[in-house]
Amino acid sequence: MAEALDTRHFGLVLYAYRYEHRPVITQAELGRWLDLAQAQVSRLERGTKGPSDLDKLAAWALILDIPEAALWFRLPAQEASKPTRTSRIDFGWFGGPRRSPGESTERREPLSVSSIRETTSTFRSLDNRFGGGHARGMVGSYLADEVAPAMHEHRPGRLQMEFVSAVAELNQLAGWMAYDVGDTLSGRRHLQQALQLCQRVGDRALSAEMLAGMSHQAAHARNGSVSVGLARAARDTAAGTGVAALESEAAVMEAHGLALVRDKRGSIAALQDAEEAFSRADQLEHPAWLAYYDAAYLAAKMAHCLRELGDLRTAERFARRSLEMSAGYDRGKLFNTALLASILADLRELEEACAVGRDALHLGRKLQSARTQIYLQDFAERLRRYRAVPVVAELGEELAAMGVSFDAAPTA
C-alpha cells in the first residue's frame, strides 16, 4: 500500500486498498462506497494518469479513512462535533490509533476486566453483523497495544484469574475473526493461545468452549477425525461444569465430526446427547461467550450433520428451524439460509432453492467473510447440474456478480 501511495496515483491506491483486504473488495463494492460505477473504478485503476480533482480525492480519502499523513494532499478541516459519516464498512485498516515509535506506552489507569469484556462484546457484535473482516485490524491492535502489556501487571489472585479469562475470550474472538476471513493458521493459533490461558487459571468451561471451537474449525476443513478428537476432549472438559448448553455444543460438534467420517450410528447418538443436554440448558444462565448457542444454532448444526448422513428431508426440517434466530446474527443468518438453499437444491426443489439462495446473496453483500463465499460456492456447486434450467441460469448471473461460479466450488 505504501508503494501505491508513493506513486501519487489514486487509481493505484484504490487497487492496492482492495487487495489489502481478505476477501478482496470488488470494484463494484468499492464503487458503491465512493458513488462510482464499477466501470469507473476500473478506469481509475487502469489509467496511465491518476485523477487530479483534489475535491474528489479528498472525499474518497475520507470515505476510506486514509489518514492525511499518508497522502500527498491536504484533507478539509472537519468539525469535531460532526464526525464524518460514510457508507463504507470500517475494516480497521487504518483504524485504531497506532503509537508512534517514540510515544509512551504507559496507560493512565490499569486495564480492567470489565473494560476488556465490554470491548470484546462490542467487537463480537460487529463480527456477527458484518463478518470478521470488519474490525479484525482493530482487535489485533487492541490485543497488541493494550492487552499484551497489561498481562505483566500484578493483580490479586481472583482478579488475576478473571483477567486472564477475559483475555482468553478476546483471543477467542480474534481467532474466529481470522478464521472467518480465511486465515485459518492465525485462527488456530489464537484459539490455542486462548485454551492455554484458560487452562492456566483452571477455567474448565471456557477451556471446553475453545476445544469445541477448534473442533468446529476442523469440521469446516472436513477433517472429521481431528474434529471428533477435539469434540470429545471438549465433552470431557465440559462435564461437571454445570453448563448444559456447553455440553450440548460439544456433543453436536462430535456428531458433525462423526458424520464426516460416515459413522452414522455414532453421529445420531451424539445428536441425541446434544438434544438432551440442550433440554436441560437455562438460556438465562449462559455465559456471555456462549450466548450465540441457542435452539437455532443447534438446529443448523443438526442440519449439517443430517445432510452429511444423507437424510435430506430431516436436514431440511432442521435447516428451516435454524432460521428462527435472534436479531444481530446477520452472518449466521446467511449461513443458515445458504444451508437451507443447498439442501433444497439436493432435493431438486429448484424454484425454492433459487429463491432462498437469492435471499442468501442479498444478505452477503454487506459481509466481509470468506466463509460467506464458501457457503455460496457450496450452494452453486449443488446447482451446477441444473445450470441449463432457466431459473437456475438466471440466478447464476447474480452468483457470478458476487464472484461465485458453478464450477470448482468447495463444499461448506
C-alpha positions as CSV (number, residue, x, y, z in Angstrom):
1,M,0.0,0.0,0.0
2,A,2.8,2.4,0.8
3,E,4.2,1.9,-2.7
4,A,0.8,2.9,-4.2
5,L,0.7,6.0,-2.1
6,D,4.2,6.9,-3.2
7,T,3.1,7.0,-6.8
8,R,0.5,9.7,-6.1
9,H,-1.9,7.9,-8.4
10,F,-5.2,7.5,-6.7
11,G,-6.3,4.7,-9.1
12,L,-3.4,2.6,-7.9
13,V,-4.2,3.5,-4.3
14,L,-7.8,2.1,-4.9
15,Y,-6.4,-1.0,-6.4
16,A,-4.0,-1.6,-3.5
17,Y,-6.7,-0.8,-1.0
18,R,-9.0,-3.5,-2.5
19,Y,-6.2,-6.1,-2.4
20,E,-5.1,-5.3,1.1
21,H,-8.3,-6.9,2.4
22,R,-9.3,-10.5,2.6
23,P,-11.6,-11.3,0.9
24,V,-10.6,-8.9,-1.8
25,I,-13.0,-6.0,-2.1
26,T,-14.6,-6.0,-5.6
27,Q,-14.6,-2.9,-7.8
28,A,-18.4,-2.8,-7.7
29,E,-18.4,-2.9,-3.9
30,L,-15.8,-0.1,-3.7
31,G,-17.7,1.8,-6.2
32,R,-20.8,1.8,-4.0
33,W,-18.8,3.4,-1.2
34,L,-17.4,6.1,-3.5
35,D,-20.6,6.6,-5.5
36,L,-18.9,5.3,-8.7
37,A,-19.9,2.7,-11.2
38,Q,-17.8,-0.4,-11.4
39,A,-16.6,0.6,-14.8
40,Q,-15.4,4.0,-13.4
41,V,-13.4,2.3,-10.7
42,S,-11.8,0.0,-13.3
43,R,-10.9,3.0,-15.5
44,L,-9.3,4.8,-12.5
45,E,-7.2,1.8,-11.6
46,R,-6.1,1.2,-15.2
47,G,-5.5,4.8,-16.1
48,T,-1.9,5.9,-17.0
49,K,-2.5,9.2,-15.2
50,G,-4.2,9.4,-11.8
51,P,-7.3,11.6,-11.2
52,S,-6.4,15.2,-10.3
53,D,-9.6,16.7,-8.9
54,L,-8.5,17.4,-5.3
55,D,-12.0,17.7,-4.0
56,K,-12.9,14.2,-5.2
57,L,-9.6,12.8,-4.0
58,A,-10.2,14.3,-0.5
59,A,-13.7,12.9,-0.4
60,W,-12.6,9.5,-1.4
61,A,-9.7,9.5,1.2
62,L,-12.2,10.5,3.9
63,I,-14.6,7.7,3.0
64,L,-11.7,5.1,3.0
65,D,-10.3,6.5,6.3
66,I,-6.9,7.1,4.7
67,P,-5.0,9.5,7.1
68,E,-3.7,12.8,5.8
69,A,-0.2,11.9,6.9
70,A,-0.2,9.2,4.2
71,L,-1.4,11.4,1.4
72,W,0.2,14.0,-0.9
73,F,-2.7,16.5,-0.5
74,R,-4.5,18.0,2.5
75,L,-7.9,17.0,3.7
76,P,-10.6,19.6,4.5
77,A,-10.9,20.5,8.2
78,Q,-13.7,18.8,10.0
79,E,-15.7,19.9,13.0
80,A,-15.1,17.7,16.0
81,S,-18.8,17.8,16.9
82,K,-19.8,16.5,13.4
83,P,-17.8,13.3,12.7
84,T,-17.9,12.2,9.1
85,R,-20.5,9.6,8.2
86,T,-19.5,7.2,5.5
87,S,-21.3,4.4,3.6
88,R,-18.4,2.0,3.8
89,I,-17.7,-0.7,6.3
90,D,-14.7,0.2,8.5
91,F,-12.2,-2.5,8.2
92,G,-9.8,-1.1,10.7
93,W,-7.0,-1.0,8.1
94,F,-6.1,2.5,9.3
95,G,-8.5,2.1,12.3
96,G,-7.4,2.5,15.9
97,P,-4.7,5.0,16.7
98,R,-1.3,3.2,16.5
99,R,1.5,4.5,18.7
100,S,4.4,6.2,17.0
101,P,7.9,4.8,17.9
102,G,8.6,7.5,20.4
103,E,5.2,7.5,22.1
104,S,4.9,6.3,25.7
105,T,3.0,3.0,26.2
106,E,2.2,3.9,29.8
107,R,-1.6,4.0,30.5
108,R,-3.2,6.3,32.9
109,E,-5.2,3.6,34.5
110,P,-4.7,-0.2,34.7
111,L,-6.7,-2.1,32.1
112,S,-9.7,-3.7,33.9
113,V,-11.6,-6.9,33.4
114,S,-14.8,-5.1,32.7
115,S,-13.2,-2.9,30.0
116,I,-11.8,-5.9,28.2
117,R,-15.2,-7.7,28.3
118,E,-17.1,-4.6,27.2
119,T,-14.6,-4.2,24.3
120,T,-14.9,-7.9,23.4
121,S,-18.7,-7.6,23.5
122,T,-18.6,-4.6,21.1
123,F,-16.3,-6.3,18.6
124,R,-18.2,-9.6,18.9
125,S,-21.4,-7.7,17.9
126,L,-19.7,-6.2,14.9
127,D,-18.2,-9.5,13.9
128,N,-21.7,-11.2,14.0
129,R,-23.3,-8.4,12.0
130,F,-20.6,-7.6,9.4
131,G,-18.1,-10.5,9.3
132,G,-14.6,-11.0,10.6
133,G,-13.0,-8.6,8.1
134,H,-14.9,-5.6,9.6
135,A,-12.9,-5.0,12.7
136,R,-10.2,-7.6,12.8
137,G,-7.4,-5.0,12.5
138,M,-8.7,-3.1,15.5
139,V,-9.0,-6.2,17.6
140,G,-5.4,-7.0,16.7
141,S,-4.2,-3.5,17.6
142,Y,-6.1,-3.7,20.9
143,L,-4.6,-7.0,21.8
144,A,-1.0,-5.9,20.9
145,D,-1.1,-2.3,22.2
146,E,-3.3,-2.5,25.3
147,V,-3.9,-6.1,26.4
148,A,-0.4,-7.7,26.0
149,P,1.4,-5.1,28.1
150,A,-1.3,-5.4,30.8
151,M,-0.7,-9.1,31.1
152,H,2.5,-8.3,33.0
153,E,0.8,-6.2,35.7
154,H,0.3,-7.7,39.2
155,R,-3.3,-8.4,40.4
156,P,-4.5,-10.3,43.5
157,G,-5.4,-14.0,42.9
158,R,-9.1,-14.0,42.0
159,L,-8.8,-10.8,39.9
160,Q,-5.9,-12.2,38.0
161,M,-7.9,-15.3,37.1
162,E,-10.8,-13.2,35.9
163,F,-8.4,-11.0,33.9
164,V,-6.8,-14.0,32.2
165,S,-10.1,-15.5,31.3
166,A,-11.2,-12.2,29.8
167,V,-8.1,-12.1,27.7
168,A,-8.8,-15.6,26.6
169,E,-12.3,-14.6,25.5
170,L,-10.8,-11.8,23.4
171,N,-8.2,-14.2,21.9
172,Q,-11.1,-16.5,21.0
173,L,-12.9,-13.7,19.2
174,A,-9.7,-12.8,17.3
175,G,-9.4,-16.4,16.3
176,W,-12.9,-16.6,14.9
177,M,-12.3,-13.3,13.0
178,A,-9.2,-14.7,11.5
179,Y,-11.0,-17.9,10.6
180,D,-13.8,-16.0,9.1
181,V,-11.6,-14.2,6.7
182,G,-9.8,-17.4,5.6
183,D,-6.7,-17.0,7.8
184,T,-7.1,-20.5,9.4
185,L,-3.5,-20.6,10.7
186,S,-3.9,-17.4,12.7
187,G,-7.4,-18.6,13.8
188,R,-5.9,-21.8,15.2
189,R,-3.1,-20.0,16.9
190,H,-5.5,-17.6,18.7
191,L,-7.7,-20.4,19.9
192,Q,-4.7,-22.4,21.1
193,Q,-3.4,-19.4,23.0
194,A,-6.9,-18.9,24.5
195,L,-7.0,-22.5,25.5
196,Q,-3.6,-22.2,27.2
197,L,-4.8,-19.1,29.1
198,C,-8.0,-20.9,30.3
199,Q,-6.0,-23.9,31.4
200,R,-3.6,-21.7,33.3
201,V,-6.3,-20.4,35.5
202,G,-8.4,-23.5,35.7
203,D,-11.4,-22.2,33.7
204,R,-12.8,-25.5,32.6
205,A,-16.0,-24.2,31.0
206,L,-14.1,-21.7,28.8
207,S,-11.5,-24.4,28.0
208,A,-14.3,-26.6,26.7
209,E,-15.6,-23.8,24.6
210,M,-12.1,-23.4,23.0
211,L,-11.9,-27.1,22.2
212,A,-15.4,-27.1,20.7
213,G,-14.3,-24.1,18.5
214,M,-11.2,-26.0,17.4
215,S,-13.4,-29.0,16.6
216,H,-15.7,-26.7,14.6
217,Q,-12.8,-25.4,12.5
218,A,-11.6,-28.9,11.8
219,A,-15.1,-29.9,10.6
220,H,-15.2,-26.9,8.4
221,A,-11.9,-28.1,6.8
222,R,-13.6,-31.5,6.5
223,N,-11.1,-33.2,8.8
224,G,-13.5,-35.4,10.5
225,S,-11.2,-37.5,12.7
226,V,-9.5,-34.4,14.1
227,S,-12.9,-32.8,14.7
228,V,-14.1,-35.9,16.6
229,G,-11.0,-35.9,18.8
230,L,-11.3,-32.3,19.8
231,A,-15.0,-32.6,20.4
232,R,-14.5,-35.5,22.7
233,A,-11.9,-33.5,24.6
234,A,-14.5,-30.7,24.8
235,R,-17.1,-33.1,26.1
236,D,-14.8,-34.4,28.8
237,T,-13.8,-30.9,29.8
238,A,-17.4,-29.6,29.8
239,A,-18.6,-32.5,32.1
240,G,-19.1,-31.3,35.6
241,T,-19.1,-27.6,34.7
242,G,-22.8,-27.3,35.2
243,V,-23.2,-25.6,31.8
244,A,-25.7,-27.8,30.0
245,A,-25.6,-25.7,26.8
246,L,-21.8,-26.2,26.6
247,E,-22.3,-30.0,27.0
248,S,-24.8,-29.8,24.1
249,E,-22.4,-27.8,21.9
250,A,-19.6,-30.3,22.5
251,A,-21.9,-33.2,21.7
252,V,-23.2,-31.7,18.4
253,M,-19.6,-30.9,17.4
254,E,-18.7,-34.6,17.9
255,A,-21.8,-35.5,15.9
256,H,-20.6,-33.4,12.9
257,G,-17.2,-34.9,13.0
258,L,-18.6,-38.4,13.1
259,A,-20.9,-37.6,10.2
260,L,-17.9,-36.6,8.2
261,V,-16.2,-40.0,8.8
262,R,-19.5,-41.7,7.9
263,D,-20.2,-43.1,11.4
264,K,-24.0,-42.7,11.2
265,R,-24.8,-44.6,14.4
266,G,-22.2,-42.6,16.4
267,S,-23.4,-39.3,14.9
268,I,-27.0,-39.9,15.6
269,A,-26.2,-40.9,19.2
270,A,-24.2,-37.7,19.7
271,L,-27.1,-35.7,18.2
272,Q,-29.4,-37.3,20.8
273,D,-26.9,-36.3,23.5
274,A,-26.9,-32.8,22.2
275,E,-30.6,-32.5,22.3
276,E,-30.9,-34.0,25.8
277,A,-28.3,-31.6,27.2
278,F,-29.9,-28.6,25.5
279,S,-33.3,-29.5,27.0
280,R,-31.6,-29.0,30.4
281,A,-30.0,-25.7,29.5
282,D,-31.1,-22.5,31.0
283,Q,-30.7,-19.7,28.5
284,L,-30.6,-17.1,31.2
285,E,-27.5,-18.7,32.8
286,H,-25.4,-18.9,29.6
287,P,-22.0,-17.3,30.0
288,A,-21.8,-14.2,27.7
289,W,-19.3,-16.0,25.4
290,L,-21.9,-18.8,24.8
291,A,-24.9,-16.5,24.1
292,Y,-24.9,-17.5,20.4
293,Y,-25.7,-21.1,21.3
294,D,-29.4,-21.3,21.1
295,A,-32.1,-23.5,19.5
296,A,-31.4,-22.1,16.0
297,Y,-27.7,-22.7,16.3
298,L,-28.3,-26.3,17.4
299,A,-30.8,-26.8,14.6
300,A,-28.2,-25.6,12.0
301,K,-25.6,-28.0,13.3
302,M,-28.1,-30.8,13.2
303,A,-29.0,-29.9,9.6
304,H,-25.3,-30.0,8.6
305,C,-24.9,-33.5,10.3
306,L,-28.0,-34.9,8.7
307,R,-27.1,-33.6,5.3
308,E,-23.7,-35.3,5.6
309,L,-25.5,-38.5,6.5
310,G,-27.9,-38.3,3.5
311,D,-31.1,-37.7,5.4
312,L,-32.1,-34.7,3.4
313,R,-35.8,-34.4,4.4
314,T,-34.9,-34.3,8.1
315,A,-32.0,-32.0,7.4
316,E,-34.4,-29.6,5.6
317,R,-36.7,-29.5,8.6
318,F,-33.9,-28.6,10.9
319,A,-32.5,-26.0,8.4
320,R,-35.9,-24.3,8.3
321,R,-35.9,-24.2,12.1
322,S,-32.4,-22.7,12.1
323,L,-33.8,-19.5,10.5
324,E,-35.8,-18.8,13.7
325,M,-32.8,-16.9,15.1
326,S,-32.2,-13.9,17.3
327,A,-31.5,-10.5,15.7
328,G,-27.9,-9.3,15.4
329,Y,-26.5,-12.5,13.9
330,D,-26.5,-11.4,10.2
331,R,-23.6,-13.7,9.2
332,G,-25.2,-16.7,10.9
333,K,-28.5,-16.0,9.1
334,L,-26.7,-16.0,5.8
335,F,-25.0,-19.3,6.7
336,N,-28.3,-20.9,7.7
337,T,-30.1,-19.5,4.7
338,A,-27.5,-20.9,2.3
339,L,-27.6,-24.2,4.1
340,L,-31.3,-24.5,3.5
341,A,-30.9,-23.5,-0.1
342,S,-28.2,-26.1,-0.7
343,I,-30.4,-28.8,0.9
344,L,-33.3,-27.8,-1.3
345,A,-31.0,-28.0,-4.3
346,D,-30.1,-31.5,-3.4
347,L,-33.8,-32.3,-3.1
348,R,-34.2,-30.9,-6.6
349,E,-36.7,-28.3,-5.5
350,L,-35.1,-25.8,-7.8
351,E,-37.7,-22.9,-7.6
352,E,-37.5,-22.6,-3.8
353,A,-33.8,-23.4,-3.8
354,C,-33.1,-20.4,-6.1
355,A,-35.5,-18.1,-4.1
356,V,-33.8,-19.0,-0.8
357,G,-30.4,-18.8,-2.4
358,R,-31.2,-15.3,-3.7
359,D,-32.0,-14.3,-0.1
360,A,-28.6,-15.5,1.0
361,L,-27.0,-13.5,-1.8
362,H,-28.7,-10.3,-0.6
363,L,-27.5,-11.0,3.0
364,G,-23.9,-11.5,1.8
365,R,-23.5,-8.1,0.2
366,K,-22.6,-6.3,3.4
367,L,-20.5,-9.1,4.9
368,Q,-16.7,-9.3,5.0
369,S,-16.4,-13.0,5.4
370,A,-14.6,-15.7,3.5
371,R,-17.0,-18.3,4.9
372,T,-19.8,-16.4,3.2
373,Q,-18.2,-17.1,-0.2
374,I,-17.7,-20.8,0.8
375,Y,-21.3,-21.3,1.7
376,L,-22.5,-19.6,-1.5
377,Q,-20.0,-21.6,-3.6
378,D,-21.2,-24.8,-2.0
379,F,-24.8,-23.9,-3.0
380,A,-23.6,-23.1,-6.5
381,E,-21.9,-26.5,-6.8
382,R,-25.1,-28.3,-5.8
383,L,-27.0,-26.4,-8.6
384,R,-24.3,-27.0,-11.2
385,R,-26.1,-30.0,-12.8
386,Y,-29.2,-27.8,-13.3
387,R,-27.5,-24.8,-14.8
388,A,-29.5,-25.1,-18.1
389,V,-32.8,-24.7,-16.2
390,P,-33.9,-21.1,-16.7
391,V,-34.5,-20.2,-13.0
392,V,-31.0,-21.6,-12.2
393,A,-29.3,-19.8,-15.1
394,E,-30.8,-16.5,-14.0
395,L,-29.5,-17.0,-10.5
396,G,-26.2,-17.9,-11.9
397,E,-25.7,-14.4,-13.3
398,E,-26.3,-13.0,-9.8
399,L,-23.9,-15.5,-8.3
400,A,-21.3,-14.5,-10.8
401,A,-21.6,-10.9,-9.8
402,M,-20.6,-12.0,-6.3
403,G,-17.6,-13.9,-7.6
404,V,-19.3,-17.3,-7.3
405,S,-19.1,-19.8,-10.1
406,F,-21.0,-23.1,-10.8
407,D,-17.6,-24.7,-11.4
408,A,-14.9,-25.9,-9.0
409,A,-16.8,-24.8,-5.9
410,P,-15.6,-26.1,-2.5
411,T,-18.0,-27.7,-0.1
412,A,-19.1,-25.9,3.1
